[in-house]
Amino acid sequence: MIIGVPKEIKNNENRVALTPAGVTEFRKQGHEVYIQAEAGKGSGFSDEEYAGAGATILPTIEEVYAIAEMIIKVKEPIESEYALIKEGQLLFTYFHFASSEPLTHAMMERKAVCLAYETVEKTDRSLPLLVPMSEVAGRMAVQEGAKYLEKPMGGFGILLGGVAGVKPANVLVLGGGIVGTQSAKMAAGLGANVTIVDISLPRLRYLEDIMPANVDTVMSNEYNIRELIKGANLIIGGVLIPGAKAPSLITRDMLKLMKPGTVMVDVAIDQGGCFETSRATTHEHPIYEVDGVVHYCVANMPGAVPYTSTLALTNATLPYALQLANQGWKTACTRNEELRKGLNVVNGKVVFKGVSEAWNLPYTDVKELF
Ligand SMILES: NC(=O)c1ccc[n+]([C@@H]2O[C@H](COP(=O)([O-])OP(=O)(O)OC[C@H]3O[C@@H](n4cnc5c(N)ncnc54)[C@H](O)[C@@H]3O)[C@@H](O)[C@H]2O)c1
């Protein structure tokens, strides 16, 4: 198959969908790979590295779309790319169709085959192509929290791990899923006193078993959260209710219970946030203060560490991309249910229920198209 990798043109997107290591794998299995010039630059991969791995570098995005049977990307195509997409072309990338009606209509009109990273789903209902970004954001939350706890950055002025004779900081993690687990591990590793709250008792049992001794688990409810925030220096929000807005676990009136200079990192901001006072911020202006409490609410945290994020994402996407290249999308999606769940729009038809419901479009069972 002929694979094309365009340079991401969405504002501030520095990730790339394929690394030189990925090119080597495609080449070994007999595929041709075309990479747009400088596509990997933002993630630290040069054109020479791609060429060395066996890719052909093309100067323009138009040439990449024109030659490729399968386009692998990171973000959804933006308007200027719509016209480049060919009928029957396979696009493997994040789409988030349910949040963009124009994108849905554009992909239907282009009659592309759109396989969305975010809906590829394993039998245990986990989302293998979303997990890596939660891992990155969870770990980063502690790094950012530690930074903004420094006095010159507006924080209380406490070192997460303390020193001999001085107590470490208290870190409260709301939600013990992927984000929360990674945050707790990082904060515990730095020597902080960590508490994770979750509503799932089986999850708390699991975390209690695997976490180091400086991590406690507590049932999530309003009473416990009110008590815990009084002593917390850093609070990380990583709760998720699939398909719904995150619950406001910390309300505005609760801020006055906290110490001035407490830092709150709301990782769940992409689902509306889990603090009442959260509003989305950017890497250019990541924080603001409410009642003396520093809020960090960047909606695309992994974007700040494109090298790590690109490797984490491509480690997860490459095995699926190889299946698609080796077998073609129809056979690959017939054999692999996980991939089939990623199909959203195919040849002008919406084949994913959530998207048809979001935009009131007719739903077609994808099996009719095989
Ligand atoms: N800002 C970013 O850049 C970024 C990056 C990646 C992920 N995220 C977001 O982070 C959030 C968490 O993602 P995840 O992968 O960890 O999800 P997850 O499903 O693995 O974990 C969510 C956890 O929240 C728990 N939970 C639900 N309601 C709760 C409540 N009332 N109190 C305490 N815990 C509760 C669940 O039991 C679950 O364990 C999502 O909204 C995700 O989109 C943001």
The ligand as an SDF file (V2000), in Angstrom:
LIG
                    3D

 44 48  0  0  0  0  0  0  0  0999 V2000
   -5.9950   18.0300   29.2820 N   0  0  0  0  0  0  0  0  0  0  0  0
   -5.4250   17.1200   28.5210 C   0  0  0  0  0  0  0  0  0  0  0  0
   -4.4910   17.4220   27.7560 O   0  0  0  0  0  0  0  0  0  0  0  0
   -5.8630   15.6910   28.5730 C   0  0  0  0  0  0  0  0  0  0  0  0
   -5.0720   14.6820   28.0100 C   0  0  0  0  0  0  0  0  0  0  0  0
   -5.4990   13.3500   28.1460 C   0  0  0  0  0  0  0  0  0  0  0  0
   -6.6940   13.0700   28.8230 C   0  0  0  0  0  0  0  0  0  0  0  0
   -7.4500   14.0910   29.3320 N   0  0  0  0  0  0  0  0  0  0  0  0
   -8.7130   13.8650   30.0570 C   0  0  0  0  0  0  0  0  0  0  0  0
   -8.4670   13.4090   31.3780 O   0  0  0  0  0  0  0  0  0  0  0  0
   -9.6650   12.7960   31.8630 C   0  0  0  0  0  0  0  0  0  0  0  0
   -9.3410   11.4710   32.5500 C   0  0  0  0  0  0  0  0  0  0  0  0
   -8.9210   10.5360   31.5660 O   0  0  0  0  0  0  0  0  0  0  0  0
   -8.5390    9.0300   31.9460 P   0  0  0  0  0  0  0  0  0  0  0  0
   -7.9890    8.4260   30.7080 O   0  0  0  0  0  0  0  0  0  0  0  0
   -7.7470    8.9960   33.1970 O   0  0  0  0  0  0  0  0  0  0  0  0
   -9.9830    8.4150   32.2330 O   0  0  0  0  0  0  0  0  0  0  0  0
  -10.2930    7.0300   32.9970 P   0  0  0  0  0  0  0  0  0  0  0  0
  -11.6340    6.6000   32.5350 O   0  0  0  0  0  0  0  0  0  0  0  0
   -9.1390    6.1120   32.8920 O   0  0  0  0  0  0  0  0  0  0  0  0
  -10.3880    7.4610   34.5450 O   0  0  0  0  0  0  0  0  0  0  0  0
  -11.4230    8.2400   35.0670 C   0  0  0  0  0  0  0  0  0  0  0  0
  -11.6160    7.8460   36.5280 C   0  0  0  0  0  0  0  0  0  0  0  0
  -12.5040    8.7950   37.1160 O   0  0  0  0  0  0  0  0  0  0  0  0
  -13.2440    8.0830   38.1000 C   0  0  0  0  0  0  0  0  0  0  0  0
  -14.3900    8.8860   38.5200 N   0  0  0  0  0  0  0  0  0  0  0  0
  -15.5790    9.0900   37.8870 C   0  0  0  0  0  0  0  0  0  0  0  0
  -16.3680    9.8740   38.6420 N   0  0  0  0  0  0  0  0  0  0  0  0
  -15.6540   10.1890   39.7690 C   0  0  0  0  0  0  0  0  0  0  0  0
  -15.9230   10.9590   40.9290 C   0  0  0  0  0  0  0  0  0  0  0  0
  -17.1020   11.5620   41.1260 N   0  0  0  0  0  0  0  0  0  0  0  0
  -14.9510   11.0340   41.8720 N   0  0  0  0  0  0  0  0  0  0  0  0
  -13.7650   10.4370   41.7230 C   0  0  0  0  0  0  0  0  0  0  0  0
  -13.4600    9.6800   40.6540 N   0  0  0  0  0  0  0  0  0  0  0  0
  -14.3980    9.5620   39.6980 C   0  0  0  0  0  0  0  0  0  0  0  0
  -13.5790    6.7860   37.3850 C   0  0  0  0  0  0  0  0  0  0  0  0
  -14.0010    5.7840   38.3100 O   0  0  0  0  0  0  0  0  0  0  0  0
  -12.2440    6.4680   36.7060 C   0  0  0  0  0  0  0  0  0  0  0  0
  -11.4210    5.6540   37.5350 O   0  0  0  0  0  0  0  0  0  0  0  0
  -10.5730   12.6600   30.6350 C   0  0  0  0  0  0  0  0  0  0  0  0
  -11.5140   13.7000   30.6490 O   0  0  0  0  0  0  0  0  0  0  0  0
   -9.6240   12.8220   29.4880 C   0  0  0  0  0  0  0  0  0  0  0  0
  -10.2670   13.2760   28.3060 O   0  0  0  0  0  0  0  0  0  0  0  0
   -7.0480   15.3860   29.2150 C   0  0  0  0  0  0  0  0  0  0  0  0
  1  2  1  0
  2  3  2  0
  2  4  1  0
  4  5  1  0
  4 44  2  0
  5  6  2  0
  6  7  1  0
  7  8  2  0
  8  9  1  0
  8 44  1  0
  9 10  1  0
  9 42  1  0
 10 11  1  0
 11 12  1  0
 11 40  1  0
 12 13  1  0
 13 14  1  0
 14 15  2  0
 14 16  1  0
 14 17  1  0
 17 18  1  0
 18 19  2  0
 18 20  1  0
 18 21  1  0
 21 22  1  0
 22 23  1  0
 23 24  1  0
 23 38  1  0
 24 25  1  0
 25 26  1  0
 25 36  1  0
 26 27  1  0
 26 35  1  0
 27 28  2  0
 28 29  1  0
 29 30  1  0
 29 35  2  0
 30 31  1  0
 30 32  2  0
 32 33  1  0
 33 34  2  0
 34 35  1  0
 36 37  1  0
 36 38  1  0
 38 39  1  0
 40 41  1  0
 40 42  1  0
 42 43  1  0
M  CHG  2   8   1  16  -1
M  END
$$$$
